Amino acid sequence: MWVFSTDKPGSPTYPGGARTEIKINGEVYVPAGTSGAFIIQIFGAKPERQATTLMLHVYDGNLTFYHRLQSVLAHDVYDRWLRLNVVHDVGARNVTVFVDGAEKLRSSSHGAPHAEHYFKFGVYKQSHHNPSHRMESRWRNVRVFTKP
């Protein structure tokens, strides 16, 4: 998947930027040069606060929590397959992120238990910190796990 910073949003009424996505999970590969893009999110939060429960961005080869450059979950993510596992416990209102098998983030969920939540993987342009012209992520070994 890829997107260019000059691409238009999918809908003229949607304020978000250019995007390509699928709603799945798996391993991710981010080619060198991709910066200013998010590669996964959990959509669904308290609307009065924000739209998402989680967003993971890539800036200059670092995987970050939202666009907070100081919240680096993994360094040097370019040009390698990264095993990414995200656990969203809606009832407990928390999100845990594992990168290559190691826990890297545990955060409170911004969503309410009754809110609609879903995972979105792909690449979305973010306007923070000078996005690259071309942004790309690749996915493989896609799986979805649910509680029985």
N, CA and C atoms as an extended XYZ file, in Angstrom:
444
Properties=species:S:1:pos:R:3:atomname:S:1:resname:S:1:resid:I:1 pbc="F F F"
N         0.840       -1.170        0.000 N   MET     1
C         0.000        0.000        0.000 CA  MET     1
C         0.885        1.232        0.000 C   MET     1
N         0.416        2.294       -0.598 N   TRP     2
C         1.158        3.544       -0.553 CA  TRP     2
C         0.194        4.706       -0.705 C   TRP     2
N         0.696        5.901       -0.367 N   VAL     3
C        -0.062        7.133       -0.507 CA  VAL     3
C         0.943        8.263       -0.719 C   VAL     3
N         0.556        9.264       -1.480 N   PHE     4
C         1.394       10.445       -1.684 CA  PHE     4
C         0.835       11.599       -0.863 C   PHE     4
N         1.711       12.464       -0.365 N   SER     5
C         1.269       13.580        0.476 CA  SER     5
C         0.358       14.535       -0.284 C   SER     5
N         0.400       14.512       -1.613 N   THR     6
C        -0.440       15.393       -2.426 CA  THR     6
C        -1.796       14.770       -2.771 C   THR     6
N        -2.012       13.484       -2.429 N   ASP     7
C        -3.300       12.836       -2.691 CA  ASP     7
C        -4.399       13.498       -1.872 C   ASP     7
N        -5.597       13.466       -2.401 N   LYS     8
C        -6.753       14.067       -1.730 CA  LYS     8
C        -7.412       13.052       -0.801 C   LYS     8
N        -8.166       13.529        0.222 N   PRO     9
C        -8.910       12.618        1.099 CA  PRO     9
C        -9.933       11.814        0.306 C   PRO     9
N       -10.370       10.694        0.882 N   GLY    10
C       -11.357        9.842        0.231 CA  GLY    10
C       -12.709       10.502        0.067 C   GLY    10
N       -13.016       11.479        0.901 N   SER    11
C       -14.303       12.169        0.857 CA  SER    11
C       -14.072       13.659        1.090 C   SER    11
N       -14.731       14.528        0.319 N   PRO    12
C       -14.546       15.966        0.529 CA  PRO    12
C       -15.060       16.447        1.887 C   PRO    12
N       -15.943       15.678        2.514 N   THR    13
C       -16.473       16.082        3.821 CA  THR    13
C       -15.632       15.566        4.975 C   THR    13
N       -14.639       14.702        4.698 N   TYR    14
C       -13.789       14.158        5.753 CA  TYR    14
C       -12.538       15.014        5.888 C   TYR    14
N       -12.230       15.515        7.096 N   PRO    15
C       -11.087       16.407        7.260 CA  PRO    15
C        -9.731       15.710        7.262 C   PRO    15
N        -9.691       14.376        7.294 N   GLY    16
C        -8.421       13.647        7.328 CA  GLY    16
C        -7.681       13.746        6.017 C   GLY    16
N        -6.427       13.319        6.020 N   GLY    17
C        -5.591       13.412        4.837 CA  GLY    17
C        -5.694       12.203        3.936 C   GLY    17
N        -4.757       12.149        2.997 N   ALA    18
C        -4.694       11.050        2.041 CA  ALA    18
C        -4.496        9.733        2.777 C   ALA    18
N        -5.066        8.643        2.235 N   ARG    19
C        -4.985        7.365        2.937 CA  ARG    19
C        -5.170        6.178        2.003 C   ARG    19
N        -4.652        5.045        2.465 N   THR    20
C        -5.012        3.736        1.946 CA  THR    20
C        -4.998        2.800        3.143 C   THR    20
N        -5.938        1.876        3.229 N   GLU    21
C        -6.045        1.058        4.438 CA  GLU    21
C        -6.785       -0.241        4.181 C   GLU    21
N        -6.589       -1.179        5.099 N   ILE    22
C        -7.429       -2.349        5.227 CA  ILE    22
C        -7.592       -2.610        6.714 C   ILE    22
N        -8.651       -3.254        7.109 N   LYS    23
C        -8.959       -3.469        8.525 CA  LYS    23
C        -8.582       -4.889        8.938 C   LYS    23
N        -7.283       -5.097        9.202 N   ILE    24
C        -6.725       -6.404        9.523 CA  ILE    24
C        -5.517       -6.224       10.438 C   ILE    24
N        -4.773       -7.303       10.738 N   ASN    25
C        -3.505       -7.168       11.456 CA  ASN    25
C        -2.472       -8.148       10.933 C   ASN    25
N        -1.203       -7.961       11.313 N   GLY    26
C        -0.141       -8.850       10.865 CA  GLY    26
C         1.228       -8.255       11.065 C   GLY    26
N         2.176       -8.656       10.215 N   GLU    27
C         3.530       -8.113       10.253 CA  GLU    27
C         3.607       -6.950        9.271 C   GLU    27
N         4.419       -5.953        9.614 N   VAL    28
C         4.499       -4.752        8.787 CA  VAL    28
C         5.939       -4.504        8.353 C   VAL    28
N         6.078       -3.999        7.135 N   TYR    29
C         7.367       -3.622        6.563 CA  TYR    29
C         7.232       -2.183        6.094 C   TYR    29
N         8.125       -1.317        6.556 N   VAL    30
C         8.090        0.094        6.175 CA  VAL    30
C         9.388        0.412        5.433 C   VAL    30
N         9.308        0.710        4.126 N   PRO    31
C        10.518        1.019        3.368 CA  PRO    31
C        11.168        2.326        3.839 C   PRO    31
N        12.496        2.380        3.732 N   ALA    32
C        13.231        3.592        4.086 CA  ALA    32
C        12.670        4.781        3.320 C   ALA    32
N        12.606        5.903        3.996 N   GLY    33
C        12.110        7.129        3.388 CA  GLY    33
C        10.691        7.471        3.782 C   GLY    33
N         9.914        6.471        4.232 N   THR    34
C         8.552        6.749        4.689 CA  THR    34
C         8.630        7.471        6.025 C   THR    34
N         8.024        8.632        6.098 N   SER    35
C         8.008        9.388        7.346 CA  SER    35
C         6.757       10.245        7.379 C   SER    35
N         6.208       10.431        8.572 N   GLY    36
C         5.001       11.237        8.710 CA  GLY    36
C         3.752       10.471        8.332 C   GLY    36
N         3.736        9.169        8.618 N   ALA    37
C         2.584        8.335        8.277 CA  ALA    37
C         2.218        7.476        9.471 C   ALA    37
N         0.929        7.196        9.615 N   PHE    38
C         0.579        6.189       10.613 CA  PHE    38
C         0.259        4.909        9.888 C   PHE    38
N         0.566        3.786       10.558 N   ILE    39
C         0.440        2.484        9.906 CA  ILE    39
C        -0.622        1.603       10.540 C   ILE    39
N        -1.094        1.960       11.720 N   ILE    40
C        -2.162        1.202       12.373 CA  ILE    40
C        -2.895        2.120       13.332 C   ILE    40
N        -4.185        1.881       13.447 N   GLN    41
C        -4.964        2.585       14.458 CA  GLN    41
C        -6.085        1.693       14.954 C   GLN    41
N        -6.554        2.008       16.137 N   ILE    42
C        -7.818        1.467       16.625 CA  ILE    42
C        -8.772        2.642       16.615 C   ILE    42
N        -9.734        2.560       15.735 N   PHE    43
C       -10.718        3.629       15.620 CA  PHE    43
C       -11.801        3.400       16.660 C   PHE    43
N       -12.281        4.468       17.228 N   GLY    44
C       -13.352        4.405       18.215 CA  GLY    44
C       -12.865        4.942       19.540 C   GLY    44
N       -13.418        6.057       19.937 N   ALA    45
C       -13.084        6.692       21.210 CA  ALA    45
C       -14.257        7.584       21.577 C   ALA    45
N       -14.114        8.265       22.686 N   LYS    46
C       -15.155        9.209       23.075 CA  LYS    46
C       -15.120       10.367       22.078 C   LYS    46
N       -16.197       10.579       21.323 N   PRO    47
C       -16.177       11.582       20.254 CA  PRO    47
C       -15.823       12.985       20.739 C   PRO    47
N       -16.191       13.302       21.965 N   GLU    48
C       -15.884       14.637       22.474 CA  GLU    48
C       -14.392       14.808       22.770 C   GLU    48
N       -13.659       13.712       22.809 N   ARG    49
C       -12.227       13.767       23.109 CA  ARG    49
C       -11.380       13.603       21.851 C   ARG    49
N       -11.567       12.507       21.142 N   GLN    50
C       -10.826       12.223       19.914 CA  GLN    50
C       -11.468       11.027       19.228 C   GLN    50
N       -11.052       10.756       17.994 N   ALA    51
C       -11.685        9.695       17.208 CA  ALA    51
C       -11.049        8.325       17.408 C   ALA    51
N        -9.803        8.283       17.887 N   THR    52
C        -9.080        7.019       17.940 CA  THR    52
C        -8.653        6.646       19.352 C   THR    52
N        -8.507        5.352       19.564 N   THR    53
C        -7.985        4.810       20.815 CA  THR    53
C        -6.474        4.630       20.725 C   THR    53
N        -5.967        4.344       19.534 N   LEU    54
C        -4.531        4.130       19.334 CA  LEU    54
C        -4.155        4.518       17.915 C   LEU    54
N        -3.004        5.145       17.769 N   MET    55
C        -2.394        5.363       16.456 CA  MET    55
C        -0.890        5.168       16.612 C   MET    55
N        -0.304        4.375       15.719 N   LEU    56
C         1.142        4.210       15.684 CA  LEU    56
C         1.660        4.854       14.408 C   LEU    56
N         2.615        5.756       14.562 N   HIS    57
C         3.169        6.526       13.455 CA  HIS    57
C         4.604        6.094       13.183 C   HIS    57
N         5.089        6.409       11.994 N   VAL    58
C         6.500        6.244       11.652 CA  VAL    58
C         7.051        7.619       11.305 C   VAL    58
N         8.116        8.006       12.014 N   TYR    59
C         8.842        9.247       11.748 CA  TYR    59
C        10.325        8.936       11.709 C   TYR    59
N        10.954        9.218       10.573 N   ASP    60
C        12.408        9.069       10.431 CA  ASP    60
C        12.919        7.722       10.938 C   ASP    60
N        12.201        6.658       10.633 N   GLY    61
C        12.639        5.312       10.992 CA  GLY    61
C        12.254        4.855       12.382 C   GLY    61
N        11.501        5.663       13.109 N   ASN    62
C        11.060        5.297       14.458 CA  ASN    62
C         9.554        5.075       14.486 C   ASN    62
N         9.125        4.057       15.208 N   LEU    63
C         7.707        3.791       15.428 CA  LEU    63
C         7.305        4.515       16.706 C   LEU    63
N         6.317        5.406       16.609 N   THR    64
C         5.934        6.232       17.752 CA  THR    64
C         4.460        6.066       18.097 C   THR    64
N         4.130        6.410       19.328 N   PHE    65
C         2.754        6.451       19.820 CA  PHE    65
C         2.199        7.812       19.447 C   PHE    65
N         1.195        7.806       18.559 N   TYR    66
C         0.687        9.033       17.947 CA  TYR    66
C         1.870        9.792       17.345 C   TYR    66
N         1.846       11.125       17.353 N   HIS    67
C         2.927       11.903       16.739 CA  HIS    67
C         3.921       12.415       17.785 C   HIS    67
N         3.941       11.739       18.921 N   ARG    68
C         4.844       12.130       20.008 CA  ARG    68
C         6.232       11.544       19.749 C   ARG    68
N         7.130       12.360       19.277 N   LEU    69
C         8.463       11.886       18.899 CA  LEU    69
C         9.240       11.321       20.075 C   LEU    69
N         8.894       11.716       21.293 N   GLN    70
C         9.574       11.197       22.481 CA  GLN    70
C         9.012        9.839       22.902 C   GLN    70
N         7.895        9.405       22.339 N   SER    71
C         7.272        8.118       22.685 CA  SER    71
C         7.616        7.059       21.639 C   SER    71
N         8.888        6.730       21.526 N   VAL    72
C         9.367        5.774       20.521 CA  VAL    72
C         9.177        4.350       21.039 C   VAL    72
N         8.439        3.547       20.271 N   LEU    73
C         8.232        2.141       20.617 CA  LEU    73
C         9.302        1.248       19.997 C   LEU    73
N         9.840        1.663       18.848 N   ALA    74
C        10.897        0.896       18.180 CA  ALA    74
C        11.718        1.837       17.304 C   ALA    74
N        13.037        1.654       17.342 N   HIS    75
C        13.961        2.413       16.500 CA  HIS    75
C        14.307        1.581       15.266 C   HIS    75
N        14.758        2.244       14.236 N   ASP    76
C        15.272        1.571       13.031 CA  ASP    76
C        14.284        0.549       12.465 C   ASP    76
N        13.075        0.999       12.184 N   VAL    77
C        12.048        0.086       11.660 CA  VAL    77
C        12.085       -0.038       10.138 C   VAL    77
N        12.905        0.748        9.470 N   TYR    78
C        12.957        0.707        8.013 CA  TYR    78
C        13.537       -0.603        7.490 C   TYR    78
N        12.964       -1.038        6.368 N   ASP    79
C        13.511       -2.133        5.558 CA  ASP    79
C        13.674       -3.450        6.307 C   ASP    79
N        12.745       -3.738        7.196 N   ARG    80
C        12.725       -5.042        7.878 CA  ARG    80
C        11.282       -5.346        8.261 C   ARG    80
N        10.985       -6.619        8.415 N   TRP    81
C         9.654       -7.028        8.843 CA  TRP    81
C         9.565       -6.889       10.353 C   TRP    81
N         8.555       -6.212       10.795 N   LEU    82
C         8.322       -5.930       12.204 CA  LEU    82
C         7.083       -6.702       12.630 C   LEU    82
N         7.207       -7.547       13.637 N   ARG    83
C         6.028       -8.263       14.142 CA  ARG    83
C         5.318       -7.335       15.122 C   ARG    83
N         4.099       -6.997       14.797 N   LEU    84
C         3.333       -6.034       15.575 CA  LEU    84
C         2.068       -6.699       16.095 C   LEU    84
N         1.922       -6.728       17.411 N   ASN    85
C         0.722       -7.272       18.042 CA  ASN    85
C         0.102       -6.178       18.890 C   ASN    85
N        -1.183       -5.977       18.700 N   VAL    86
C        -1.913       -4.978       19.469 CA  VAL    86
C        -3.083       -5.674       20.137 C   VAL    86
N        -3.174       -5.524       21.445 N   VAL    87
C        -4.257       -6.119       22.224 CA  VAL    87
C        -5.103       -4.985       22.773 C   VAL    87
N        -6.370       -4.979       22.400 N   HIS    88
C        -7.295       -3.965       22.899 CA  HIS    88
C        -8.315       -4.661       23.787 C   HIS    88
N        -8.195       -4.456       25.074 N   ASP    89
C        -9.153       -5.003       26.040 CA  ASP    89
C       -10.179       -3.916       26.315 C   ASP    89
N       -11.286       -3.988       25.602 N   VAL    90
C       -12.309       -2.944       25.687 CA  VAL    90
C       -12.893       -2.878       27.087 C   VAL    90
N       -13.194       -4.031       27.682 N   GLY    91
C       -13.787       -4.056       29.018 CA  GLY    91
C       -12.892       -3.435       30.073 C   GLY    91
N       -11.597       -3.717       30.002 N   ALA    92
C       -10.635       -3.165       30.964 CA  ALA    92
C       -10.173       -1.763       30.559 C   ALA    92
N       -10.548       -1.340       29.365 N   ARG    93
C       -10.205       -0.021       28.828 CA  ARG    93
C        -8.693        0.191       28.755 C   ARG    93
N        -7.988       -0.791       28.170 N   ASN    94
C        -6.558       -0.599       27.956 CA  ASN    94
C        -6.115       -1.219       26.639 C   ASN    94
N        -4.973       -0.740       26.166 N   VAL    95
C        -4.362       -1.196       24.924 CA  VAL    95
C        -2.911       -1.547       25.225 C   VAL    95
N        -2.468       -2.703       24.731 N   THR    96
C        -1.080       -3.111       24.898 CA  THR    96
C        -0.493       -3.373       23.516 C   THR    96
N         0.718       -2.858       23.281 N   VAL    97
C         1.397       -3.022       21.999 CA  VAL    97
C         2.690       -3.799       22.223 C   VAL    97
N         2.881       -4.842       21.410 N   PHE    98
C         4.105       -5.637       21.422 CA  PHE    98
C         4.798       -5.452       20.080 C   PHE    98
N         6.106       -5.233       20.119 N   VAL    99
C         6.908       -5.128       18.905 CA  VAL    99
C         7.960       -6.229       18.965 C   VAL    99
N         7.932       -7.105       17.977 N   ASP   100
C         8.850       -8.254       17.932 CA  ASP   100
C         8.834       -9.043       19.235 C   ASP   100
N         7.649       -9.221       19.806 N   GLY   101
C         7.456      -10.040       20.995 CA  GLY   101
C         7.666       -9.345       22.320 C   GLY   101
N         8.149       -8.111       22.314 N   ALA   102
C         8.402       -7.380       23.563 CA  ALA   102
C         7.327       -6.319       23.783 C   ALA   102
N         6.801       -6.260       25.006 N   GLU   103
C         5.802       -5.236       25.319 CA  GLU   103
C         6.464       -3.864       25.270 C   GLU   103
N         5.869       -2.962       24.474 N   LYS   104
C         6.431       -1.625       24.296 CA  LYS   104
C         5.511       -0.513       24.771 C   LYS   104
N         4.223       -0.831       24.945 N   LEU   105
C         3.284        0.213       25.358 CA  LEU   105
C         2.104       -0.421       26.057 C   LEU   105
N         1.703        0.191       27.143 N   ARG   106
C         0.442       -0.130       27.810 CA  ARG   106
C        -0.211        1.218       28.076 C   ARG   106
N        -1.402        1.403       27.520 N   SER   107
C        -2.053        2.707       27.584 CA  SER   107
C        -3.529        2.543       27.906 C   SER   107
N        -4.077        3.530       28.559 N   SER   108
C        -5.526        3.553       28.778 CA  SER   108
C        -6.218        3.783       27.452 C   SER   108
N        -7.343        3.128       27.270 N   SER   109
C        -8.141        3.305       26.068 CA  SER   109
C        -8.932        4.597       26.192 C   SER   109
N        -9.049        5.311       25.085 N   HIS   110
C        -9.853        6.530       25.067 CA  HIS   110
C       -11.317        6.230       24.777 C   HIS   110
N       -11.618        4.980       24.519 N   GLY   111
C       -12.967        4.613       24.120 CA  GLY   111
C       -13.822        4.138       25.274 C   GLY   111
N       -15.102        4.216       25.078 N   ALA   112
C       -16.061        3.686       26.038 CA  ALA   112
C       -16.382        2.244       25.641 C   ALA   112
N       -16.671        1.366       26.618 N   PRO   113
C       -16.956       -0.036       26.292 CA  PRO   113
C       -18.078       -0.220       25.270 C   PRO   113
N       -19.017        0.701       25.223 N   HIS   114
C       -20.142        0.564       24.286 CA  HIS   114
C       -19.833        1.167       22.908 C   HIS   114
N       -18.674        1.814       22.760 N   ALA   115
C       -18.328        2.445       21.486 CA  ALA   115
C       -17.966        1.387       20.444 C   ALA   115
N       -18.129        1.738       19.187 N   GLU   116
C       -17.714        0.860       18.098 CA  GLU   116
C       -16.211        1.026       17.902 C   GLU   116
N       -15.474       -0.069       17.963 N   HIS   117
C       -14.024       -0.049       17.792 CA  HIS   117
C       -13.655       -0.969       16.637 C   HIS   117
N       -12.657       -0.590       15.873 N   TYR   118
C       -12.115       -1.504       14.879 CA  TYR   118
C       -10.681       -1.126       14.545 C   TYR   118
N        -9.909       -2.152       14.168 N   PHE   119
C        -8.518       -1.972       13.779 CA  PHE   119
C        -8.461       -1.535       12.326 C   PHE   119
N        -7.540       -0.642       12.025 N   LYS   120
C        -7.292       -0.226       10.646 CA  LYS   120
C        -5.785       -0.249       10.420 C   LYS   120
N        -5.358       -0.994        9.415 N   PHE   121
C        -3.953       -1.063        9.040 CA  PHE   121
C        -3.814       -0.489        7.645 C   PHE   121
N        -2.704        0.103        7.371 N   GLY   122
C        -2.454        0.673        6.054 CA  GLY   122
C        -1.432        1.774        6.188 C   GLY   122
N        -1.661        2.861        5.496 N   VAL   123
C        -0.779        4.025        5.623 CA  VAL   123
C        -1.625        5.278        5.433 C   VAL   123
N        -1.544        6.173        6.391 N   TYR   124
C        -2.246        7.450        6.343 CA  TYR   124
C        -1.216        8.557        6.491 C   TYR   124
N        -1.334        9.561        5.677 N   LYS   125
C        -0.474       10.737        5.827 CA  LYS   125
C        -0.838       11.475        7.111 C   LYS   125
N         0.177       11.890        7.843 N   GLN   126
C         0.011       12.751        9.009 CA  GLN   126
C         0.717       14.067        8.713 C   GLN   126
N         0.150       15.159        9.156 N   SER   127
C         0.705       16.474        8.830 CA  SER   127
C         1.741       16.958        9.832 C   SER   127
N         2.101       16.111       10.787 N   HIS   128
C         3.090       16.491       11.789 CA  HIS   128
C         4.498       16.186       11.277 C   HIS   128
N         5.448       17.015       11.602 N   HIS   129
C         6.876       16.724       11.435 CA  HIS   129
C         7.285       16.417        9.991 C   HIS   129
N         6.836       17.212        9.047 N   ASN   130
C         7.286       17.129        7.648 CA  ASN   130
C         7.180       15.733        7.038 C   ASN   130
N         5.992       15.313        6.615 N   PRO   131
C         5.837       13.981        6.017 CA  PRO   131
C         6.611       13.846        4.705 C   PRO   131
N         7.063       12.637        4.438 N   SER   132
C         7.742       12.360        3.167 CA  SER   132
C         6.731       12.435        2.027 C   SER   132
N         7.224       12.607        0.806 N   HIS   133
C         6.327       12.695       -0.349 CA  HIS   133
C         5.610       11.367       -0.591 C   HIS   133
N         6.337       10.265       -0.504 N   ARG   134
C         5.740        8.940       -0.701 CA  ARG   134
C         5.832        8.174        0.605 C   ARG   134
N         4.721        7.555        0.995 N   MET   135
C         4.653        6.777        2.228 CA  MET   135
C         4.129        5.397        1.883 C   MET   135
N         4.698        4.372        2.506 N   GLU   136
C         4.319        3.002        2.156 CA  GLU   136
C         4.429        2.095        3.369 C   GLU   136
N         3.524        1.123        3.445 N   SER   137
C         3.665        0.010        4.388 CA  SER   137
C         3.210       -1.251        3.672 C   SER   137
N         3.836       -2.362        4.009 N   ARG   138
C         3.477       -3.671        3.441 CA  ARG   138
C         3.110       -4.580        4.603 C   ARG   138
N         2.186       -5.494        4.359 N   TRP   139
C         1.699       -6.381        5.427 CA  TRP   139
C         1.750       -7.829        4.975 C   TRP   139
N         2.014       -8.734        5.925 N   ARG   140
C         1.985      -10.176        5.644 CA  ARG   140
C         1.587      -10.906        6.925 C   ARG   140
N         1.340      -12.215        6.791 N   ASN   141
C         0.954      -13.067        7.929 CA  ASN   141
C        -0.167      -12.434        8.746 C   ASN   141
N        -1.176      -12.062        8.061 N   VAL   142
C        -2.288      -11.333        8.666 CA  VAL   142
C        -3.194      -12.291        9.436 C   VAL   142
N        -3.489      -11.938       10.689 N   ARG   143
C        -4.396      -12.737       11.516 CA  ARG   143
C        -5.201      -11.813       12.420 C   ARG   143
N        -6.385      -12.255       12.746 N   VAL   144
C        -7.239      -11.541       13.696 CA  VAL   144
C        -7.585      -12.509       14.809 C   VAL   144
N        -7.390      -12.084       16.029 N   PHE   145
C        -7.711      -12.904       17.193 CA  PHE   145
C        -8.847      -12.251       17.958 C   PHE   145
N        -9.788      -13.053       18.429 N   THR   146
C       -10.884      -12.548       19.258 CA  THR   146
C       -11.041      -13.452       20.465 C   THR   146
N       -11.627      -12.902       21.499 N   LYS   147
C       -11.923      -13.715       22.681 CA  LYS   147
C       -13.086      -14.637       22.367 C   LYS   147
N       -13.055      -15.882       22.873 N   PRO   148
C       -14.185      -16.789       22.624 CA  PRO   148
C       -15.415      -16.353       23.404 C   PRO   148
